[in-house]
Amino acid sequence: HCLRLPGSWERWGQFLSPPAAGIHRQILFATVGCFVGYQLVKRAEYMHAKVDRELFEYIRHHPADFDSAEKKRIGQLLEDFHPIR
């Protein structure tokens, strides 16, 4: 035999229009998506802060590597580009 629901539950489907019939799933997926998105953004910000903290610590411990009397332009810091083709 198939599982029979009480009469009031069987008739519940009559009151919902087809677009509203799956609204609970949409709310569930939106909530899960917001939670996962929040966690991913929080982790990305943590990783960026960790890298920044490590770089600033390196700069603090090695000031001679970063102490220059003259300002260099970005073109002076990068190597020249030579295309392969």
Backbone as a printed PyTorch tensor [residue, N CA C, xyz], in Angstrom:
tensor([[[  0.8370,  -1.1850,   0.0000],
         [  0.0000,   0.0000,   0.0000],
         [  0.8790,   1.2440,   0.0000]],

        [[  0.3320,   2.2540,  -0.5270],
         [  1.0860,   3.5000,  -0.5470],
         [  0.7860,   4.3150,   0.7010]],

        [[  1.7560,   5.1230,   1.0370],
         [  1.6580,   5.9300,   2.2530],
         [  0.5600,   6.9710,   2.0940]],

        [[ -0.3870,   6.9540,   3.0060],
         [ -1.4960,   7.9000,   2.9460],
         [ -1.2780,   8.9970,   3.9850]],

        [[ -1.4110,  10.2070,   3.5550],
         [ -1.2980,  11.3450,   4.4510],
         [ -2.6870,  11.7190,   4.9530]],

        [[ -2.7510,  12.3710,   6.0690],
         [ -4.0590,  12.8360,   6.5400],
         [ -4.7210,  13.7350,   5.5100]],

        [[ -6.0020,  13.8060,   5.5330],
         [ -6.7590,  14.5480,   4.5330],
         [ -6.3350,  15.9940,   4.3850]],

        [[ -6.0120,  16.6360,   5.4730],
         [ -5.6320,  18.0420,   5.3800],
         [ -4.3210,  18.2050,   4.6190]],

        [[ -3.4040,  17.2460,   4.7360],
         [ -2.1260,  17.3420,   4.0190],
         [ -2.2930,  17.0330,   2.5400]],

        [[ -3.2150,  16.1470,   2.1990],
         [ -3.4500,  15.8180,   0.7940],
         [ -4.0090,  17.0170,   0.0470]],

        [[ -4.8440,  17.7860,   0.7090],
         [ -5.4710,  18.9260,   0.0590],
         [ -4.5770,  20.1530,   0.0230]],

        [[ -3.4350,  20.1310,   0.7130],
         [ -2.5540,  21.3070,   0.7580],
         [ -2.0660,  21.6880,  -0.6380]],

        [[ -1.8070,  20.6920,  -1.4840],
         [ -1.3310,  20.9560,  -2.8300],
         [ -2.3230,  21.7110,  -3.6780]],

        [[ -3.6070,  21.6480,  -3.3420],
         [ -4.6220,  22.3520,  -4.1270],
         [ -4.5340,  23.8550,  -3.9320]],

        [[ -4.0090,  24.2900,  -2.8180],
         [ -3.9720,  25.7160,  -2.5180],
         [ -2.7500,  26.4180,  -3.0980]],

        [[ -1.7390,  25.6670,  -3.4790],
         [ -0.5080,  26.2720,  -3.9930],
         [ -0.5560,  26.3490,  -5.5080]],

        [[ -0.2170,  27.4700,  -6.0450],
         [ -0.1090,  27.5820,  -7.4920],
         [  1.2070,  26.9230,  -7.9160]],

        [[  1.3450,  26.5010,  -9.1620],
         [  2.5800,  25.8300,  -9.5870],
         [  3.8650,  26.6200,  -9.3240]],

        [[  3.9330,  27.9520,  -9.5450],
         [  5.1820,  28.6500,  -9.2140],
         [  5.4880,  28.6590,  -7.7250]],

        [[  4.4590,  28.6340,  -6.8740],
         [  4.6820,  28.6880,  -5.4300],
         [  4.9060,  27.3110,  -4.8300]],

        [[  4.7190,  26.2550,  -5.6230],
         [  4.8200,  24.9040,  -5.0730],
         [  6.2460,  24.5820,  -4.6270]],

        [[  7.2640,  25.1490,  -5.2550],
         [  8.6400,  24.8400,  -4.8920],
         [  9.3410,  25.9620,  -4.1600]],

        [[  8.5740,  26.8610,  -3.5700],
         [  9.1730,  28.0390,  -2.9250],
         [ 10.0400,  27.6390,  -1.7300]],

        [[  9.7080,  26.5660,  -1.0530],
         [ 10.5120,  26.1440,   0.0980],
         [ 11.9110,  25.7240,  -0.3390]],

        [[ 12.0150,  25.1050,  -1.5150],
         [ 13.3440,  24.7290,  -2.0210],
         [ 14.1530,  25.9680,  -2.3900]],

        [[ 13.4960,  26.9450,  -2.9950],
         [ 14.1990,  28.1740,  -3.3640],
         [ 14.7140,  28.8990,  -2.1310]],

        [[ 13.9160,  28.9520,  -1.0870],
         [ 14.3540,  29.5850,   0.1600],
         [ 15.5150,  28.8090,   0.7640]],

        [[ 15.4190,  27.4760,   0.7450],
         [ 16.4940,  26.6420,   1.2880],
         [ 17.7960,  26.8530,   0.5110]],

        [[ 17.7330,  26.8000,  -0.8180],
         [ 18.9410,  26.9490,  -1.6260],
         [ 19.5260,  28.3600,  -1.5090]],

        [[ 18.6820,  29.3760,  -1.4050],
         [ 19.1800,  30.7420,  -1.2290],
         [ 19.8880,  30.8800,   0.1080]],

        [[ 19.3230,  30.2740,   1.1440],
         [ 19.9490,  30.3290,   2.4690],
         [ 21.2820,  29.5980,   2.4630]],

        [[ 21.3130,  28.4140,   1.8760],
         [ 22.5680,  27.6510,   1.8020],
         [ 23.5940,  28.4050,   0.9630]],

        [[ 23.1580,  28.9950,  -0.1480],
         [ 24.0680,  29.7590,  -0.9990],
         [ 24.6500,  30.9680,  -0.2870]],

        [[ 23.8250,  31.6690,   0.4830],
         [ 24.3310,  32.8200,   1.2460],
         [ 25.3320,  32.3760,   2.2960]],

        [[ 25.0500,  31.2810,   2.9640],
         [ 25.9600,  30.7820,   3.9950],
         [ 27.2940,  30.3460,   3.3940]],

        [[ 27.2450,  29.5920,   2.3010],
         [ 28.4860,  29.1330,   1.6560],
         [ 29.2610,  30.3260,   1.0980]],

        [[ 28.5680,  31.2700,   0.4750],
         [ 29.2380,  32.4560,  -0.0470],
         [ 29.9050,  33.2660,   1.0430]],

        [[ 29.2220,  33.4170,   2.1720],
         [ 29.7910,  34.1520,   3.3000],
         [ 31.0580,  33.4670,   3.8030]],

        [[ 31.0140,  32.1480,   3.9150],
         [ 32.1790,  31.4150,   4.3950],
         [ 33.3540,  31.5170,   3.4140]],

        [[ 33.0680,  31.4740,   2.1070],
         [ 34.1340,  31.5790,   1.1080],
         [ 34.7700,  32.9720,   1.1270]],

        [[ 33.9650,  34.0110,   1.2510],
         [ 34.5060,  35.3710,   1.3250],
         [ 35.3340,  35.5410,   2.5920]],

        [[ 34.8260,  35.0000,   3.7010],
         [ 35.5470,  35.0980,   4.9680],
         [ 36.9010,  34.3820,   4.8780]],

        [[ 36.9410,  33.2220,   4.2380],
         [ 38.2070,  32.4830,   4.0830],
         [ 39.1670,  33.2360,   3.1610]],

        [[ 38.6580,  33.8130,   2.0770],
         [ 39.5150,  34.5630,   1.1560],
         [ 40.1240,  35.7730,   1.8610]],

        [[ 39.3160,  36.4800,   2.6530],
         [ 39.8510,  37.6290,   3.3910],
         [ 40.8980,  37.1880,   4.4060]],

        [[ 40.6850,  36.0470,   5.0430],
         [ 41.6660,  35.5230,   5.9970],
         [ 42.9780,  35.1920,   5.2970]],

        [[ 42.9070,  34.5430,   4.1350],
         [ 44.1220,  34.1780,   3.4050],
         [ 44.8800,  35.4230,   2.9500]],

        [[ 44.1620,  36.4420,   2.4770],
         [ 44.8330,  37.6740,   2.0640],
         [ 45.4770,  38.3760,   3.2580]],

        [[ 44.7990,  38.3910,   4.3970],
         [ 45.3640,  39.0170,   5.5910],
         [ 46.5990,  38.2500,   6.0610]],

        [[ 46.5750,  36.9390,   5.9360],
         [ 47.7210,  36.1200,   6.3380],
         [ 48.9400,  36.4200,   5.4620]],

        [[ 48.7270,  36.5220,   4.1570],
         [ 49.8320,  36.8450,   3.2430],
         [ 50.3690,  38.2400,   3.5360]],

        [[ 49.4740,  39.2080,   3.7410],
         [ 49.9100,  40.5650,   4.0670],
         [ 50.7330,  40.5860,   5.3490]],

        [[ 50.2770,  39.8560,   6.3640],
         [ 50.9920,  39.8160,   7.6400],
         [ 52.3930,  39.2160,   7.4570]],

        [[ 52.5040,  38.1520,   6.6590],
         [ 53.8110,  37.5380,   6.4170],
         [ 54.7340,  38.4800,   5.6490]],

        [[ 54.1890,  39.1810,   4.6550],
         [ 55.0220,  40.1120,   3.8800],
         [ 55.5000,  41.2810,   4.7420]],

        [[ 54.6150,  41.8480,   5.5420],
         [ 55.0190,  42.9540,   6.4090],
         [ 56.0280,  42.5040,   7.4600]],

        [[ 55.8950,  41.2730,   7.9380],
         [ 56.8680,  40.7420,   8.9060],
         [ 58.2380,  40.5820,   8.2400]],

        [[ 58.2380,  40.1080,   6.9840],
         [ 59.5020,  39.9770,   6.2560],
         [ 60.1410,  41.3570,   6.0440]],

        [[ 59.3270,  42.3320,   5.6680],
         [ 59.8530,  43.6810,   5.4590],
         [ 60.4170,  44.2410,   6.7610]],

        [[ 59.7500,  43.9600,   7.8700],
         [ 60.2140,  44.4690,   9.1640],
         [ 61.5480,  43.8400,   9.5680]],

        [[ 61.7390,  42.5640,   9.2280],
         [ 62.9780,  41.8760,   9.6040],
         [ 64.1190,  42.1040,   8.6160]],

        [[ 63.8150,  42.5440,   7.4030],
         [ 64.8410,  42.7800,   6.3780],
         [ 64.7050,  44.1840,   5.8060]],

        [[ 64.9210,  45.2050,   6.6050],
         [ 64.7260,  46.5710,   6.0970],
         [ 65.7530,  46.9660,   5.0400]],

        [[ 66.9210,  46.3350,   5.0360],
         [ 67.9480,  46.7030,   4.0550],
         [ 67.5170,  46.3490,   2.6350]],

        [[ 66.7150,  45.3160,   2.4950],
         [ 66.2620,  44.9240,   1.1570],
         [ 65.2780,  45.9240,   0.5670]],

        [[ 64.6240,  46.7190,   1.4100],
         [ 63.5750,  47.6040,   0.9470],
         [ 63.9000,  49.0740,   1.1580]],

        [[ 65.0310,  49.3660,   1.7230],
         [ 65.4090,  50.7420,   1.9840],
         [ 66.2230,  51.2540,   0.7960]],

        [[ 65.6120,  52.0720,  -0.0140],
         [ 66.3370,  52.6430,  -1.1560],
         [ 66.2120,  54.1560,  -1.1110]],

        [[ 67.3040,  54.8420,  -1.4660],
         [ 67.3330,  56.2980,  -1.4260],
         [ 66.4990,  56.8920,  -2.5540]],

        [[ 66.4700,  56.2110,  -3.6750],
         [ 65.7390,  56.7320,  -4.8200],
         [ 64.4990,  55.8750,  -5.0780]],

        [[ 63.4930,  56.5080,  -5.5780],
         [ 62.2690,  55.8010,  -5.9320],
         [ 62.4580,  55.1650,  -7.3010]],

        [[ 62.0830,  53.9070,  -7.4170],
         [ 62.1850,  53.2180,  -8.7050],
         [ 60.8020,  53.1030,  -9.3190]],

        [[ 60.7850,  53.1740, -10.6210],
         [ 59.5300,  52.9970, -11.3370],
         [ 59.3180,  51.5110, -11.5530]],

        [[ 58.0840,  51.1260, -11.8420],
         [ 57.7550,  49.7110, -11.9930],
         [ 58.5190,  49.0950, -13.1690]],

        [[ 58.7980,  49.8750, -14.2010],
         [ 59.5500,  49.3680, -15.3420],
         [ 60.9900,  49.0310, -14.9890]],

        [[ 61.5350,  49.6830, -13.9880],
         [ 62.9070,  49.3870, -13.5620],
         [ 62.9650,  48.1270, -12.7020]],

        [[ 61.8610,  47.7630, -12.0870],
         [ 61.8470,  46.5840, -11.2360],
         [ 61.6290,  45.2970, -12.0130]],

        [[ 60.8740,  45.3900, -13.1200],
         [ 60.5520,  44.1970, -13.8990],
         [ 61.6000,  43.9560, -14.9710]],

        [[ 61.7420,  42.6910, -15.3300],
         [ 62.6610,  42.3480, -16.4170],
         [ 62.0390,  42.7250, -17.7470]],

        [[ 62.8870,  42.8980, -18.7540],
         [ 62.3830,  43.2210, -20.0790],
         [ 61.6330,  42.0080, -20.6500]],

        [[ 60.5680,  42.3230, -21.3820],
         [ 59.7520,  41.2700, -21.9860],
         [ 60.2420,  40.9860, -23.3880]],

        [[ 60.5530,  39.7320, -23.6720],
         [ 60.9880,  39.3090, -25.0040],
         [ 60.0370,  38.2170, -25.4700]],

        [[ 59.1800,  38.5160, -26.4400],
         [ 58.2270,  37.4900, -26.8890],
         [ 58.9410,  36.3290, -27.5650]],

        [[ 58.3660,  35.1530, -27.4610],
         [ 58.9700,  33.9470, -28.0380],
         [ 58.7940,  33.9200, -29.5450]],

        [[ 57.6720,  34.3230, -30.0570],
         [ 57.4150,  34.2550, -31.4920],
         [ 58.0680,  35.3740, -32.2210]]])
